Amino acid sequence: MNHKYLLLVAFLFVWSFSACDRQPQEEIDEELIQSYLTDNNITASQTTNGVYYQISERGEGVVYPQANSTVLLNYSGKLLDGTIFDSSYERGEPNRFLLPELIDGFKEGALQFARGDKGQLIIPSRLAYGSQKVGAVPSHSVLVFELEILAVEDEEIADFVATQGWNATTSETGLRYVIELEGAVDKPSIDNAVKTNYTLSLLDGTVVQELNKPVEEVTPIPLAQTVLGWQEGIPLLGIGGKMKMVVPAALAYGSSGSGSVPASSVLVFEVELLDFE
């Protein structure tokens, strides 16, 4: 089974049942969850929206993921009767997921787990697949996920920046950057095309792409067609300006990747703005 088939929001549906139908199902789910907790002697906490979670073992991580973070994890998804419908443990390798692309209950519950934490999520059907049957998951199913968080993107980025000794600014979106040289006063906007020299690498130092040419040999790129991290960062520079950026996966190529950039990758850019038009 494709490991993304049951988690990614791309396979979710448009809610088709009315509020009068939904309330009874919420009550049914709650009764089922309470029975499951009692039968398995589980003491769980509950999020605001009704996801139950239990941390069975705390790890060494101190940074928790944010709503748009990427996490590396092992997990096993099952129904209340114990039927397993998806498991990275059975495949023998963990998966890296971009939280905004997951079902609501999983992405909300995962925010409670730092690196090394182990535990489980119990997700009511309205925060999973609701009235739709998806693969081996029947309609109106409460889902149970056992999971272990192996890495949190936010912590990986913080460690990278600290190791580099950068005094980086963090924007509201999570972009981290260092302006080495601001450049000229006039700055590009999203409507401009930019000419840049740059080096693109991954957090492990692997250089993925590099451009170093005279300005007259550089093809202008519409800023609106670049990754979101560039759209936010490049307008901070004037011509001649230089900066370093650490771009979270959600502001880069997300879970799809691009060319030699693996899926869910954090990108590191060193950029010089040569010109814009």
Secondary structure as GFF3:
##gff-version 3
##sequence-region A 1 277
A	DSSP	three_ten_helix	9	11	.	.	.	ID=ss1
A	DSSP	alpha_helix	19	39	.	.	.	ID=ss2
A	DSSP	beta_strand	45	46	.	.	.	ID=ss3
A	DSSP	beta_strand	52	57	.	.	.	ID=ss4
A	DSSP	beta_strand	70	79	.	.	.	ID=ss5
A	DSSP	beta_strand	84	87	.	.	.	ID=ss6
A	DSSP	alpha_helix	88	91	.	.	.	ID=ss7
A	DSSP	beta_strand	95	98	.	.	.	ID=ss8
A	DSSP	three_ten_helix	99	101	.	.	.	ID=ss9
A	DSSP	alpha_helix	104	110	.	.	.	ID=ss10
A	DSSP	beta_strand	118	123	.	.	.	ID=ss11
A	DSSP	three_ten_helix	125	127	.	.	.	ID=ss12
A	DSSP	beta_strand	143	152	.	.	.	ID=ss13
A	DSSP	alpha_helix	153	164	.	.	.	ID=ss14
A	DSSP	beta_strand	169	170	.	.	.	ID=ss15
A	DSSP	beta_strand	176	181	.	.	.	ID=ss16
A	DSSP	beta_strand	193	202	.	.	.	ID=ss17
A	DSSP	beta_strand	207	211	.	.	.	ID=ss18
A	DSSP	three_ten_helix	215	217	.	.	.	ID=ss19
A	DSSP	beta_strand	221	222	.	.	.	ID=ss20
A	DSSP	three_ten_helix	223	225	.	.	.	ID=ss21
A	DSSP	alpha_helix	228	233	.	.	.	ID=ss22
A	DSSP	three_ten_helix	234	236	.	.	.	ID=ss23
A	DSSP	beta_strand	242	247	.	.	.	ID=ss24
A	DSSP	three_ten_helix	249	251	.	.	.	ID=ss25
A	DSSP	beta_strand	267	276	.	.	.	ID=ss26
###
